[in-house]
Amino acid sequence: MIVPRTFSCPALRTARRSAGLTVPELAAAVGRPQWTIYRTEQGRVPVPVDLADALAEAVDVGLEALLHADPLALGDALRVPMPPFPEPYRLTEL
């Protein structure tokens, strides 16, 4: 089964710090405004694939290192099958 993955904001922050980069330096390396990096690290903005790839390259890690499994994205794969509903209830007069 394929497990959907999403961008891991804490992993980016950790990788950036491990690479010895500040937010302004990382922003310059990927050609984006500083606020983009701040908001990305805080999980406030969606991360397009091209940005995720550029960030991984700038902090010298593989893209896989910045992704994590997202069970919420599995949708139907995690849903428990429900039994069928019984015949419709009919209201009767008392």
N, C-alpha and C positions, 0 to 999 in steps of 0.2 A: 504494500500500500504506500502511495506517495503521501508524505506528510508536508503540508504547506508550511512555508517558513516566512517570517517577516523580519524586518530590520530590527536589530537590537540596539536601542539607544545607549543602554549602559555599556555594551560591548564597545561601541564607538568611543565613548568617553575613556574607558580603560585603555583601549588601543592608542588613542591620541596621547594620553599621558605617558604610556610606555614608550612611545616614539619620541617623547620629549618635545612635543609640539604644543603651543598655546592655541587657543581658539582663533586669534587673528592669523597666526601662521598657517593653520589648517585651511582657513577660509581663502587665504591667498594661494595656497597650493592647488585648491580645486576651482579657483576662479569664481567663488560665490561670496556674497556678503557675510559678515560676521554673524548677523542675526540669524541667518540660515543655519549655521553650525550650532549656535546656542539653542535654537528651537528644535533642531534635529536631535541633539543630545537630550533634550527634555521630553522628546516624544510628542511635540506639539504640531509637527507638520509631517505629511506623508513624504516618504523618501523615494523618488523615482529611481529606476534601475541605473540610469547613467550616473546619478549622483552617488549612489551606493558604491558603484564600481570605482569612481574617482576617489571617494573617501578611503576605500580599502587600499587602493594603490598609494595614496598619500601617507597613510599610517603604516604602510609596508606589511599588510596582512592579506591573506586571501579573502575573497568576498564571503566565503563560508564562515569565517570567523566573526562576521558582523551580522549573521542571521541566526534566528532561533526558531525552533518548532512552535507553531501556533495552533494549538488544538481547537481554538475557536473558529479557525478558518476551515476546519474540516467539514463543517455543516452536516450534511446527511450522514456522513460516515460515523458520526458519534451519536446520532439520534437513536433512541431506543424505540423499537417498533411498538406501536400501540395497537391493542385489539380493536377490531371494527366497532363502531358505535352500534348500540342496540337499535331496534326499530324505533322510529320516532315516537315520542310519547304523545299521547292524545289527551287533551284536557276533556274532562267530563264534568257535567254539571252535578252539583250535589243535590 
